[in-house]
Amino acid sequence: MELLEALREQYPDARCELDYSTPHELLIATILSAQATDVSVNKATPALFKRFPTPADYAGATPAEIEPYIKTIGLYRNKARAVHEAMRALCERFGGQVPRTMEELLTLRGVARKTANVVLGNAFGINAGFVVDTHVERLSKRLGLAPKNATVAKVEQHLMKLLPQATWCDASHMLIFHGRRACKARGGECGGNVICERFGGRCEKRKR
């Protein structure tokens, strides 16, 4: 696919921009990233991961003990509960290990398909689905990869049909890089960008 090759050429270093060293850390960071930026999550997680190095440490704590470490992230109270319950579930049902199937991951609090796809693809190299965040959704519609009125679930289905399964995780990173660096939601830098010019991406005008 020409678009995939062009993205790979422009963003050869595309990767997950959440900082983590273990699968459970990636799971936690991805839960925290909902309605928040990766930058804000990465600022909070070093102290969090140091205080709670294992899933059992979270399970043995309370949400209130987790909250101070993530107060700078939006919806921190709900996220503290989600992290606590997800880590407790790992300990009680999965031997303290992050499960490697979509079905099992979706049983954890705070985990929907996007989070599960991030964890499976990046921690385990398993392409079970396609990560559709706000950037991927926007670009998929701008670049004609999905209908303008498609839901997030439909966008994922279209991308899974269009692209080889082995590329799903990497392709999501490349689209996210493009969305963050060039074809932004408003006031983007599409002018002169080879991806936008060749494949039809169009940024909305910044509102005045």
Secondary structure, 3 states (H helix, E strand, C coil): CHHHHHHHHHCCCCCCCCCCCCHHHHHHHHHHCCCCCHHHHHHHHHHHHHHCCCHHHHHCCCHHHHHHHHCCCCCHHHHHHHHHHHHHHHHHHCCCCCCCCHHHHCCCCCCCHHHHHHHHHHHCCCCCCCCCCHHHHHHHHHCCCCCCCCCHHHHHHHHHHHCCHHHHHHHHHHHHHHHHHCCCCECCCCCCCHHHHHHCCCCECCCC
